[in-house]
Amino acid sequence: MCGIVGYVGTGEAYPILLDGLGRLEYRGYDSAGVATLLADGKLEIRRTKGKLENLRKLLAEAPYLGGNIGIGHTRWATHGRPSEENAHPHKAGPVAVIHNGIVENFIELRAELIGRGHKLRSETDTELISHLIEENIARGLALTEAVREAVLRLRGSFSIVVLSETEPDKLVAAKTATPLVLGLGDGENFIASDIPAILEHTRRAIILEDGEIAEVTADSIRLMKFDGTPVTRAHRDIEWDAVAATKGGFRHFLRKEINDQPQAWIDTMAGRASAGSPKVRFESELLPAAGPPAISRIVMVSAGASWITSQIGKFMIEDLAGIPVEVDYSSEFRYRRPPIDDRTMIIAVSQSGETADTLAAMEEGRAHAAHLLAITNTVDSSIARKANAQLYTRCGPEISVTTTKCFITQLESFYLLAIHLASRMGKLTDAQAEELLRPAFAIPGQIEAIIALEPQIQQIARKFAMARDFLFLGRGINYPVALEGALKLKEISYIHAEGYSAGEMKHGPIALIDDQMPVVVIIPNDELFDKSMSNLKEVESRNGRIIAVTNRATDELRAIAAEIIEVPETNRMLTPVLMTVPLQLLAYHIASERGADVDQPRNLAKSVTVE
């Protein structure tokens, strides 16, 4: 998830680019850069590591950067650590490229280009695109055709904007799966990854669709498909204000980030698993040098919502790979003198990669020669640097304090890791691995189907928004989902909520149940369904108001539940993903009904960097 801006017109390009990047900085802040074509036709690039402010300072101090056409980028790192050499734009010969997304066939293309004598200066997949286009121009192709042929070589989700000294009056953009919008001005035109970047200049926009290319000059925009077929599309008028546009038209970042989850899932999967293949491949080796035989046990250390995803990850790894897994709160781990040795793999899980307790737990593991694996969303974070190996969730910046897409993509990462481990240990055949991966590719569409249930969930929220207490129940792999549902609700609505294993309800919480307490039960139609129904009968007999989240409502369940939210079917291990999304929406709408500060709830911070 990165911020992209392009401009061509009669104005000075770089101030427009910087202003647009400032409105997109929420999309990434690891590094930033701009490229413009000067009046003499020479391509000039300025790049810096860190936030956009560093680029502003560089441009204030550097020689004049003029020109009426240019591209700008603010980066959320995926391929390659945050650094000046990995910052965009990337240049090859006369060509500069900015990019959002992931090129899945990065390794294959890199080897090809090096084999043909190209000198690569960065760790990024983006640089490869600039070299492919440069090759095509060297063969005599015009810029648009050179871009078109290059994108046909790419696999993955990407949006790019290209600037070249060979045709100094135009920008060429292309996209698949990641957003790109074209802004129509008078004698000037704009390109951006999100609408906020163009609103100050125009409210007329064309949304580029997947598999399309745009050739943009100051006076015209020409669209075509990747195969060259012309496309005609009328512009639309944008009615959002700038603040709403930053949030994708939603009232809150939290609600936007719930909506981002299908794309976040795709980005986390990209390049690691492919439909029809049994293989899960990561960008680098995650396991000790001796492989799975060197692991006798796994210890997961985490905090908050990451501790909950770790509980689900434990189910996945133990079930598929058969390796014993413990889950510890990071804050408690090092104070109990845990038995760790060089056959222990410690998985540190942290969205920010800066959680102080988790860093301290990793130090304890390192002192005992454990292999350290980081699961985090933040490239080059402290936890990532401290680990021996990194598995990045790649879901882009999460602005709201309450995690949504980072939670879902941590579950996805655990699922891919479990299949990878089990396959390498010989616990899964290729056919079994492919069978497990197949439903993972359906998850984005299924999340969208759940989000479409929002009107129903909002009605439920209105009915129960003034409750003082909630109880969340689940069993098996979905017991941690109950913990997450309760955590979400208490974080943003300030309602007291508890998550319990349904089987434990009679050992205490049942004393609290009356006709004033909503009881949310996560009850998939699986081998534990009948046992969960027995627990719900006990709730019903005490007049508890049942809200059931299920993948197949039976007549028996309909008879006792006040409300039922029905999600699509998937396999047992991915059920927690789909069960979590309606609980996110329920918490969001209850908090909204109560007038709470949804994005910045009181007393909470996005990253806990002190013990």
LOGU-832188 format. One line per field, with one value per residue (C-alpha): residue number from 1; z, y, x. Coordinates in nm, 3 decimals. Example, Ala and Ser with C-alpha at 12.3 -4.5 7.8 and 13.67 -1.06 7.14 Angstrom:
! LOGU-832188
num: 1_2
z: 0.780_0.714
y: -0.450_-0.106
x: 1.230_1.367
//
This chain:
! LOGU-832188
num: 1_2_3_4_5_6_7_8_9_10_11_12_13_14_15_16_17_18_19_20_21_22_23_24_25_26_27_28_29_30_31_32_33_34_35_36_37_38_39_40_41_42_43_44_45_46_47_48_49_50_51_52_53_54_55_56_57_58_59_60_61_62_63_64_65_66_67_68_69_70_71_72_73_74_75_76_77_78_79_80_81_82_83_84_85_86_87_88_89_90_91_92_93_94_95_96_97_98_99_100_101_102_103_104_105_106_107_108_109_110_111_112_113_114_115_116_117_118_119_120_121_122_123_124_125_126_127_128_129_130_131_132_133_134_135_136_137_138_139_140_141_142_143_144_145_146_147_148_149_150_151_152_153_154_155_156_157_158_159_160_161_162_163_164_165_166_167_168_169_170_171_172_173_174_175_176_177_178_179_180_181_182_183_184_185_186_187_188_189_190_191_192_193_194_195_196_197_198_199_200_201_202_203_204_205_206_207_208_209_210_211_212_213_214_215_216_217_218_219_220_221_222_223_224_225_226_227_228_229_230_231_232_233_234_235_236_237_238_239_240_241_242_243_244_245_246_247_248_249_250_251_252_253_254_255_256_257_258_259_260_261_262_263_264_265_266_267_268_269_270_271_272_273_274_275_276_277_278_279_280_281_282_283_284_285_286_287_288_289_290_291_292_293_294_295_296_297_298_299_300_301_302_303_304_305_306_307_308_309_310_311_312_313_314_315_316_317_318_319_320_321_322_323_324_325_326_327_328_329_330_331_332_333_334_335_336_337_338_339_340_341_342_343_344_345_346_347_348_349_350_351_352_353_354_355_356_357_358_359_360_361_362_363_364_365_366_367_368_369_370_371_372_373_374_375_376_377_378_379_380_381_382_383_384_385_386_387_388_389_390_391_392_393_394_395_396_397_398_399_400_401_402_403_404_405_406_407_408_409_410_411_412_413_414_415_416_417_418_419_420_421_422_423_424_425_426_427_428_429_430_431_432_433_434_435_436_437_438_439_440_441_442_443_444_445_446_447_448_449_450_451_452_453_454_455_456_457_458_459_460_461_462_463_464_465_466_467_468_469_470_471_472_473_474_475_476_477_478_479_480_481_482_483_484_485_486_487_488_489_490_491_492_493_494_495_496_497_498_499_500_501_502_503_504_505_506_507_508_509_510_511_512_513_514_515_516_517_518_519_520_521_522_523_524_525_526_527_528_529_530_531_532_533_534_535_536_537_538_539_540_541_542_543_544_545_546_547_548_549_550_551_552_553_554_555_556_557_558_559_560_561_562_563_564_565_566_567_568_569_570_571_572_573_574_575_576_577_578_579_580_581_582_583_584_585_586_587_588_589_590_591_592_593_594_595_596_597_598_599_600_601_602_603_604_605_606_607_608_609_610_611
z: 0.000_-0.126_-0.232_-0.602_-0.768_-1.129_-1.292_-1.647_-1.739_-1.743_-1.370_-1.185_-1.114_-0.793_-0.555_-0.687_-0.638_-0.281_-0.193_-0.331_-0.143_0.177_0.136_0.079_0.351_0.543_0.266_0.352_0.525_0.497_0.218_-0.046_-0.379_-0.687_-1.048_-1.294_-1.649_-1.666_-1.952_-2.126_-2.124_-1.853_-1.590_-1.231_-0.924_-0.552_-0.291_0.085_0.355_0.614_0.614_0.351_0.562_0.488_0.115_0.166_0.341_0.067_-0.204_-0.009_0.010_-0.328_-0.665_-0.835_-0.946_-1.216_-1.500_-1.585_-1.570_-1.291_-1.062_-0.684_-0.438_-0.066_0.023_0.247_0.212_0.078_-0.130_0.036_0.360_0.388_0.245_-0.007_-0.269_-0.235_-0.246_-0.560_-0.836_-0.986_-1.302_-1.590_-1.880_-1.979_-1.778_-1.424_-1.255_-0.935_-0.817_-0.563_-0.515_-0.547_-0.848_-0.773_-1.036_-0.900_-0.861_-1.215_-1.376_-1.173_-1.286_-1.649_-1.637_-1.467_-1.724_-1.998_-1.840_-1.646_-1.335_-1.052_-0.771_-0.529_-0.354_-0.498_-0.748_-0.888_-1.037_-1.257_-1.420_-1.521_-1.682_-1.873_-2.014_-2.097_-2.297_-2.495_-2.576_-2.687_-2.931_-3.090_-2.917_-2.828_-2.453_-2.422_-2.617_-2.418_-2.094_-2.234_-2.326_-1.990_-1.781_-1.973_-1.816_-1.460_-1.224_-0.910_-0.798_-0.910_-1.023_-1.192_-1.342_-1.594_-1.705_-1.983_-2.144_-2.480_-2.473_-2.239_-2.283_-2.134_-1.841_-1.881_-1.604_-1.569_-1.297_-1.176_-0.831_-0.665_-0.705_-0.952_-1.032_-1.312_-1.244_-1.533_-1.519_-1.768_-1.960_-1.696_-1.580_-1.269_-1.161_-0.801_-0.601_-0.401_-0.459_-0.180_-0.382_-0.664_-0.486_-0.451_-0.830_-0.976_-0.886_-1.227_-1.216_-1.409_-1.206_-1.388_-1.393_-1.356_-1.667_-1.811_-1.928_-1.944_-2.164_-2.006_-2.154_-2.047_-2.291_-2.324_-2.162_-2.372_-2.219_-2.338_-2.208_-2.161_-2.498_-2.666_-2.706_-2.675_-2.376_-2.352_-2.009_-1.896_-1.595_-1.265_-1.031_-0.683_-0.411_-0.106_0.088_0.144_0.492_0.379_0.077_0.297_0.465_0.136_0.184_0.521_0.850_1.019_0.931_1.120_0.884_0.581_0.707_0.752_0.385_0.296_0.418_0.088_-0.079_0.228_0.208_-0.161_-0.089_0.190_-0.033_-0.340_-0.453_-0.171_-0.299_-0.638_-0.733_-0.853_-0.684_-0.358_-0.278_-0.024_-0.085_0.117_0.008_0.231_0.451_0.770_0.945_1.103_0.864_0.942_0.857_1.044_1.217_1.413_1.573_1.871_1.989_1.904_2.150_2.034_2.219_2.159_2.318_2.268_1.948_1.829_2.131_2.010_1.653_1.807_1.984_1.648_1.489_1.760_1.648_1.285_1.339_1.591_1.375_1.046_1.144_1.476_1.644_2.008_2.037_2.344_2.343_2.598_2.678_2.595_2.922_3.126_2.921_3.053_3.416_3.449_3.340_3.044_2.924_2.589_2.391_2.039_1.923_2.016_1.752_1.897_1.683_1.781_1.660_1.651_1.407_1.465_1.520_1.810_2.108_2.401_2.584_2.271_2.205_2.559_2.513_2.196_2.388_2.634_2.344_2.181_2.509_2.492_2.121_2.003_1.636_1.615_1.355_1.338_1.207_1.163_0.926_0.944_0.735_0.914_1.249_1.569_1.600_1.234_1.275_1.591_1.435_1.234_0.980_0.891_0.766_0.670_0.660_0.393_0.460_0.448_0.720_0.970_1.100_1.346_1.687_1.679_1.449_1.173_0.856_1.052_1.260_0.953_0.771_1.078_1.067_0.697_0.767_1.030_0.788_0.514_0.763_0.897_0.547_0.460_0.776_0.739_0.373_0.447_0.728_0.500_0.697_0.389_0.037_-0.253_-0.303_0.063_0.056_-0.257_-0.098_0.205_-0.009_-0.240_0.003_0.092_-0.255_-0.197_0.125_-0.031_-0.203_0.112_0.324_0.075_0.113_0.491_0.458_0.244_0.560_0.723_0.728_0.926_1.165_1.212_1.315_1.572_1.700_1.750_1.947_2.190_2.195_2.547_2.710_3.005_2.957_2.678_2.688_2.385_2.355_2.117_2.107_1.954_1.699_1.727_2.102_2.040_1.804_2.111_2.283_1.983_1.964_2.330_2.294_1.993_2.171_2.496_2.313_2.111_2.283_2.647_2.721_2.960_2.755_2.825_2.592_2.714_2.590_2.570_2.772_3.055_3.072_3.351_3.560_3.655_3.378_3.383_3.711_3.520_3.252_3.263_3.025_3.014_2.887_2.515_2.456_2.123_2.028_1.747_1.641_1.306_1.199_1.281_1.512_1.818_1.708_1.932_2.236_2.174_2.135_2.479_2.622_2.446_2.595_2.932_2.820_2.689_3.016_3.196_2.947_2.791_2.455_2.200_1.895_1.689_1.425_1.216_0.871_0.857_1.071_1.176_1.284_1.635_1.642_1.493_1.768_2.050_1.896_1.903_1.610_1.357_1.137_0.871_0.703_0.403_0.433_0.436_0.583_0.960_0.995_0.798_0.981_1.237_0.955_0.841_1.196_1.295_1.030_1.154_1.508_1.377_1.220_1.529_1.757_1.512_1.488_1.862_1.929_1.666_1.821_2.156_2.006_2.097_1.932_1.707_1.561_1.876_2.180_2.518_2.695_2.400_2.161_1.832_1.946_2.309_2.317_2.696_2.935
y: 0.000_0.312_0.663_0.751_1.093_1.202_1.544_1.681_2.033_2.392_2.432_2.359_1.988_1.923_2.144_1.971_1.632_1.713_1.842_1.524_1.302_1.491_1.393_1.030_0.990_0.764_0.509_0.484_0.669_0.457_0.670_0.923_1.055_1.261_1.272_1.556_1.630_1.961_2.206_2.056_1.712_1.570_1.343_1.450_1.235_1.322_1.047_1.013_0.753_0.827_1.051_1.305_1.587_1.455_1.491_1.845_1.937_1.778_1.971_2.293_2.237_2.067_2.235_2.359_2.086_2.234_2.102_2.068_1.690_1.453_1.161_1.121_0.834_0.769_0.412_0.133_-0.119_-0.469_-0.579_-0.435_-0.247_0.126_0.305_0.573_0.315_0.132_0.452_0.531_0.651_0.387_0.470_0.263_0.461_0.724_0.564_0.638_0.425_0.444_0.142_0.025_-0.348_-0.665_-0.836_-1.205_-1.329_-1.095_-1.367_-1.499_-1.153_-1.042_-1.345_-1.279_-0.915_-0.985_-1.256_-0.996_-0.764_-0.522_-0.363_-0.352_-0.106_-0.184_-0.474_-0.381_-0.545_-0.197_-0.144_-0.450_-0.279_0.021_-0.212_-0.407_-0.083_0.046_-0.273_-0.226_0.136_0.029_-0.209_0.092_0.080_0.397_0.456_0.338_0.021_-0.037_-0.017_-0.240_-0.515_-0.485_-0.524_-0.839_-0.989_-0.906_-1.133_-0.994_-0.687_-0.356_-0.003_0.191_0.533_0.580_0.892_0.887_1.128_0.974_1.119_1.419_1.522_1.216_0.982_0.621_0.439_0.077_-0.118_-0.445_-0.507_-0.192_0.146_0.422_0.730_0.987_1.351_1.573_1.939_2.228_2.204_1.967_1.611_1.410_1.050_0.925_0.611_0.776_1.057_1.291_1.371_1.535_1.705_2.044_2.056_1.881_1.687_1.520_1.172_0.848_0.532_0.302_-0.058_-0.375_-0.467_-0.114_0.135_0.513_0.743_1.089_1.424_1.777_1.782_1.422_1.083_0.767_0.434_0.080_-0.274_-0.463_-0.630_-0.289_-0.278_0.085_0.172_0.459_0.575_0.895_1.079_1.095_1.393_1.343_1.485_1.392_1.658_1.614_1.460_1.208_1.121_1.036_0.783_0.647_0.821_0.653_0.838_0.667_0.505_0.196_0.145_0.207_-0.048_-0.309_-0.245_-0.276_-0.636_-0.818_-0.634_-0.678_-1.053_-1.053_-0.855_-1.090_-1.394_-1.244_-1.432_-1.684_-1.912_-1.957_-2.113_-2.468_-2.509_-2.693_-2.480_-2.201_-2.002_-1.711_-1.442_-1.583_-1.887_-1.867_-2.179_-2.265_-2.371_-2.739_-2.704_-2.850_-3.126_-2.848_-2.742_-2.941_-2.678_-2.332_-2.053_-1.753_-1.424_-1.140_-0.888_-0.759_-0.868_-1.032_-1.264_-1.366_-1.435_-1.640_-1.856_-1.932_-1.985_-2.244_-2.444_-2.428_-2.531_-2.807_-2.951_-2.951_-2.980_-3.159_-2.935_-2.843_-2.472_-2.249_-1.897_-1.649_-1.291_-1.107_-0.917_-1.240_-1.459_-1.362_-1.344_-1.713_-1.853_-2.045_-2.353_-2.251_-2.404_-2.409_-2.638_-2.380_-2.148_-1.828_-1.651_-1.285_-1.137_-0.759_-0.538_-0.238_-0.433_-0.201_-0.357_-0.322_-0.638_-0.849_-0.710_-0.803_-1.154_-1.194_-1.098_-1.378_-1.620_-1.501_-1.549_-1.918_-1.963_-1.992_-1.928_-1.601_-1.547_-1.213_-1.182_-0.810_-0.556_-0.315_-0.373_-0.296_-0.246_-0.326_-0.672_-0.748_-0.646_-0.849_-1.168_-1.429_-1.435_-1.217_-1.288_-0.958_-0.931_-0.656_-0.510_-0.145_0.122_0.083_0.424_0.334_0.227_-0.080_-0.344_-0.502_-0.580_-0.652_-0.906_-1.081_-1.092_-1.228_-1.518_-1.557_-1.558_-1.829_-2.035_-2.013_-2.087_-2.392_-2.536_-2.458_-2.630_-2.934_-2.979_-2.963_-3.214_-3.458_-3.426_-3.307_-3.448_-3.203_-3.283_-3.210_-2.884_-2.769_-2.861_-2.646_-2.351_-2.355_-2.191_-1.922_-1.772_-1.734_-1.535_-1.183_-1.234_-1.390_-1.092_-0.864_-1.075_-1.030_-0.654_-0.653_-0.768_-0.434_-0.301_-0.607_-0.578_-0.208_-0.286_-0.535_-0.274_-0.021_-0.275_-0.357_-0.037_0.061_-0.273_-0.249_-0.590_-0.842_-1.205_-1.363_-1.743_-1.974_-2.323_-2.486_-2.276_-2.015_-1.966_-1.695_-1.522_-1.471_-1.306_-1.080_-0.986_-0.886_-0.695_-0.499_-0.403_-0.291_-0.099_0.129_0.134_0.121_-0.152_-0.421_-0.740_-1.081_-1.363_-1.722_-2.074_-2.184_-2.494_-2.271_-2.065_-2.275_-2.225_-1.866_-1.642_-1.814_-1.631_-1.301_-1.399_-1.236_-1.064_-0.755_-0.934_-0.993_-1.316_-1.332_-1.690_-1.793_-2.122_-2.270_-2.580_-2.815_-3.108_-2.883_-2.745_-2.973_-2.898_-2.524_-2.563_-2.725_-2.420_-2.190_-2.379_-2.279_-1.916_-1.933_-2.077_-1.770_-1.527_-1.424_-1.251_-1.458_-1.312_-1.607_-1.585_-1.901_-2.038_-2.243_-2.161_-2.462_-2.452_-2.535_-2.233_-2.005_-2.111_-1.977_-1.692_-1.337_-1.248_-1.456_-1.334_-1.593_-1.594_-1.798_-2.152_-2.219_-2.484_-2.524_-2.340_-2.035_-2.008_-1.764_-1.518_-1.501_-1.510_-1.210_-0.966_-0.936_-0.882_-0.592_-0.437_-0.500_-0.329_-0.042_0.030_-0.007_0.240_0.478_0.459_0.553_0.848_0.708_0.817_0.514_0.577_0.699_0.539_0.679_0.554_0.342_0.377_0.206_0.079_0.014_0.102_0.100_-0.192
x: 0.000_0.177_0.082_0.112_0.076_0.133_0.092_0.116_0.011_0.130_0.191_0.512_0.499_0.687_0.478_0.164_0.327_0.434_0.087_-0.073_0.173_0.094_-0.270_-0.169_0.092_-0.147_-0.078_0.292_0.571_0.886_1.036_0.932_1.048_0.962_1.081_1.026_1.134_1.319_1.279_1.585_1.418_1.642_1.488_1.564_1.488_1.494_1.439_1.474_1.422_1.156_0.852_0.755_0.895_1.244_1.176_1.046_1.371_1.579_1.396_1.437_1.812_1.878_1.926_1.609_1.369_1.148_0.936_0.567_0.540_0.632_0.554_0.571_0.555_0.532_0.622_0.500_0.783_0.717_1.016_1.325_1.381_1.304_1.609_1.701_1.805_1.472_1.265_1.063_1.084_1.314_1.504_1.644_1.790_1.532_1.249_1.125_0.857_0.650_0.456_0.200_0.153_0.357_0.513_0.473_0.721_0.990_1.258_1.208_1.217_1.517_1.718_1.622_1.726_2.056_2.119_2.071_2.325_2.104_2.258_2.005_2.063_1.780_1.607_1.267_1.037_0.958_1.302_1.248_0.949_1.160_1.417_1.152_1.012_1.361_1.428_1.110_1.191_1.540_1.367_1.196_0.856_0.669_0.627_0.266_0.335_0.655_0.454_0.181_0.425_0.601_0.286_0.196_0.510_0.401_0.207_0.051_-0.140_0.007_-0.054_0.227_0.291_0.571_0.761_1.020_1.265_1.172_0.818_0.830_0.468_0.296_0.255_0.148_-0.037_-0.145_-0.320_-0.456_-0.609_-0.468_-0.644_-0.563_-0.770_-0.729_-0.817_-0.932_-0.831_-0.826_-0.500_-0.369_-0.439_-0.359_-0.302_-0.326_-0.372_-0.652_-0.902_-0.772_-0.460_-0.657_-0.949_-0.781_-0.736_-1.041_-1.352_-1.379_-1.233_-1.205_-1.147_-0.905_-1.027_-0.822_-0.628_-0.632_-0.369_-0.405_-0.198_-0.218_-0.111_-0.204_-0.496_-0.610_-0.654_-0.661_-0.765_-0.704_-0.696_-0.371_-0.434_-0.457_-0.836_-0.957_-1.176_-1.426_-1.544_-1.712_-1.577_-1.762_-1.798_-1.654_-1.877_-1.669_-1.482_-1.109_-1.144_-1.403_-1.194_-0.895_-1.122_-1.249_-1.583_-1.643_-1.696_-1.404_-1.074_-1.190_-1.482_-1.260_-1.008_-1.281_-1.357_-0.987_-0.971_-1.042_-0.754_-0.532_-0.592_-0.493_-0.176_-0.068_-0.123_0.046_0.354_0.325_0.051_-0.117_-0.449_-0.402_-0.063_0.012_0.316_0.351_0.669_0.797_1.039_1.312_1.372_1.164_1.294_1.629_1.907_1.846_1.476_1.176_1.381_1.557_1.225_1.098_0.849_0.719_0.655_0.449_0.497_0.254_0.019_-0.335_-0.506_-0.182_-0.202_-0.549_-0.432_-0.150_-0.407_-0.570_-0.227_-0.156_-0.461_-0.349_0.014_-0.055_-0.334_-0.143_0.224_0.193_0.450_0.370_0.288_0.264_0.124_0.254_0.178_0.498_0.476_0.480_0.712_1.054_0.945_0.865_1.204_1.059_1.249_1.400_1.683_1.827_1.543_1.280_1.135_0.996_0.737_0.704_0.377_0.326_0.137_0.365_0.686_0.770_0.586_0.826_0.718_0.755_1.102_1.203_1.062_1.268_1.583_1.507_1.476_1.798_1.986_1.893_1.979_1.617_1.535_1.336_1.063_0.881_0.524_0.466_0.318_0.610_0.921_1.249_1.071_1.260_1.103_1.177_1.542_1.585_1.446_1.634_1.350_1.050_0.700_0.537_0.159_0.180_-0.166_-0.055_-0.081_-0.361_-0.465_-0.740_-0.610_-0.835_-0.689_-0.895_-0.702_-0.382_-0.574_-0.714_-0.381_-0.202_-0.448_-0.372_0.002_-0.036_-0.244_0.017_0.296_0.111_0.065_0.428_0.555_0.330_0.425_0.797_0.755_0.575_0.252_0.060_0.056_0.047_-0.320_-0.398_-0.202_-0.383_-0.717_-0.631_-0.522_-0.823_-1.072_-0.817_-0.858_-1.233_-1.191_-1.182_-1.517_-1.662_-1.553_-1.726_-2.042_-2.027_-1.977_-2.293_-2.479_-2.398_-2.759_-2.868_-2.571_-2.640_-2.998_-2.868_-2.624_-2.903_-3.102_-2.821_-2.613_-2.717_-2.639_-2.400_-2.238_-2.180_-2.072_-1.900_-1.881_-1.696_-1.545_-1.240_-1.055_-1.332_-1.295_-1.029_-1.276_-1.498_-1.202_-1.149_-1.518_-1.516_-1.189_-1.317_-1.637_-1.475_-1.199_-1.421_-1.763_-1.646_-1.901_-1.780_-1.742_-1.592_-1.495_-1.520_-1.500_-1.863_-1.775_-1.650_-1.967_-2.117_-1.801_-1.880_-2.016_-2.356_-2.425_-2.430_-2.679_-3.023_-3.261_-3.037_-2.725_-2.664_-2.471_-2.286_-2.207_-1.972_-2.128_-2.021_-2.204_-1.915_-1.835_-1.880_-2.217_-2.427_-2.213_-2.244_-2.620_-2.634_-2.456_-2.704_-2.997_-2.856_-2.842_-3.200_-3.331_-3.191_-3.347_-3.016_-3.054_-2.861_-2.688_-2.560_-2.287_-2.294_-2.223_-2.543_-2.843_-3.051_-3.414_-3.299_-3.070_-3.334_-3.573_-3.356_-3.152_-3.285_-3.058_-2.863_-2.578_-2.500_-2.157_-2.037_-1.898_-1.524_-1.298_-1.266_-0.936_-1.045_-1.377_-1.228_-1.154_-1.514_-1.654_-1.442_-1.568_-1.930_-1.797_-1.586_-1.895_-2.105_-1.851_-1.813_-2.185_-2.246_-1.963_-2.102_-2.449_-2.298_-2.106_-1.763_-1.439_-1.410_-1.064_-0.892_-1.056_-0.959_-0.647_-0.529_-0.235_-0.163_0.176_0.272_0.641_0.689_0.661
//
